[in-house]
Amino acid sequence: MKTILVIWHSHTGGTAQMVAALVEGARGVDGVRVIERHAVDATAEDALAADAFVFATPECLAMLSGQLKDFFDRSYYALLDRVNGRAYAAMVCAGSDGTNAVRQIERIATGLRLRKVADAIIVNTAAQTPERILAPKQIGESELARCRELGQLLAHGLSIGLW
């Protein structure tokens, strides 16, 4: 059985919806299990036991969330040279752009020598005022479909030994 570990954080529910859709897509593939961990609860041991990763975060001040960054801070050196070549993908629920958060994840993943297997999904909610930034998010079905497809892609690739 291959394992996808989804490490995520959500402030206002958008990233949580994206993760739920990704997990739904991935769980439909035989021979692959999906484990979700909130970033504050995820450990290096969780990551060492996984065959692939999804890092999901809201955009926070044009960066990845502090909680996901904290996971990397706590786990990076324990993972260095021990997860080389494992597949990963990223998802960002952005308020304006999201590309810098993706860039940060990609730099960390490059240092860990992970293998990017899909372009990151960025869902832009266009939340630009304090009220809209802090409001609960509702992610549209077309965006959730993209997240499901990413889950399917990652799981199918694992199931056939592509990554």
N, C-alpha and C positions, 0 to 999 in steps of 0.2 A: 504494500500500500504506500503510495506517494503522498506527501503532505505539503499543502500550501499553508503558510502562516501569514495571516493578515494582521498587521500591526497598525493600529489606527487611533485617531483622536477626533472628536467632534465637539464643537462649541454649541452650535445652534441646530443640529440635526441634519444638515446637508451631507456632511461626510458620512454619517451613520447610514443614511439612505443609500448612498453610493456603495458602501460596503455591503449592505444587505443585498443589493442587486448583484454585485460581483459574486458573493457567496452563493446566491441562488443559481447563478449560471455555472459555477464551478462544481457544485454538489450534484449536478446532473450527469457527471462523468464517472463511470465505473473505475474503481481502482485508485481513486484520488479522494483524500479527505481534506477538509478545510478546518483550520483552527483559527479562531479570532481571538486576539488579545488587545485590550486597550493598551495604549502605549505605556501608561504608568505601571501596568501589571506584566508587561512582556519582559522576558529575561534572555540573556545570552543562551541559556540552556534550551529555551523554547526555539530559538533560532538555529542552534546546532542540530536540533532534531528535525528540522524542516528541509524539504527539497527545493522549495521555491518561496518567494516572498511577495507580498503586496504591501506597500507603504502608502497609507491614506491619511490625509491631513487637511484641515482648513488652511487657507492662506491667512496668516496673522502678521500684520504690518509688513506685507510683501515677503514674508518668510514662511518656512514650515512652522508648525505649532511648537511651542516650548516643550510640550509633553512628548512629541515624537523626537525632538532633538535630545531630550533627556534620555530616551531609550538608547539612542545612538551613543550618547556620552557614557552611559553606564555599560554598554555592551561592545563598543567598537574594538577595543584591544583584545577582549576575549574571543572575538570572532575573526580577527585578522589572521589571514592565511589558513583559516579553518572552514571557510564557506566559499572559497574560490570557485568560480564558474557556475554557481547556482543561479537560477533564473530569478528575475524580479521584474515588477511593474509598479507604477506609481499612479495615484489619483489625488487630485487637489480640488477642493471646493473653494473657489476663489470669489472674492468680492469685486476685484477689478481686473486682475491679470493672471496670476498664478505661475507665471514662468520662472520667477526667481525661486519660489518654493520647489518647483521641479528641478531647477538647476542645483539647488542645495542637496536634494535627495540624490541626484545623479552623481554629484561630486563624492558624496559619502559612499555610494554604491561602487563607484570606480575605485576608491581606496580599498574597499573590501573585496575588490575583484569579482563583483557580481556581474551577471550577464543580463543586460536589458533585452527583454524579448518582445516588447511592444512600446509604442509611444505612450507617454503619460496621457491620462485623461484629465483634462481641466474643465470643470463646470464653472462658468462665470455667472454668478448670481446678480451682478451689477449693484451690489449693496454698497452705497457710497455715503450714506448719512449714519450717524450713530444709531438712530432708531432702526434703520434697515439692517445695519451690520449686526445688531444684537437680536433682531427678530428671528423667530424660528423660520427655517428655510423649508421650501417645498421644491424638490428637484423634479423636473419634467420627465415624462415617460420616455421621450427620445434619448435623453441623457442617461436615464437608468438602463435603457436597452444597451447603450454603449458599454456600461459597466458590466452587465450580464455577459455580453459578448467577450469582454476581456477575461472574465472568470472562465468562460468556456474555452477560450484560446489557451490560457495558461494551463488549465486542467488537461485538455486534450494533448498539448505538447508534452506534459509530464507522463501521461498514460501511454504514449507511444515511444517514449524515450528520446524525444527531440531535444529536450533540455532537462 
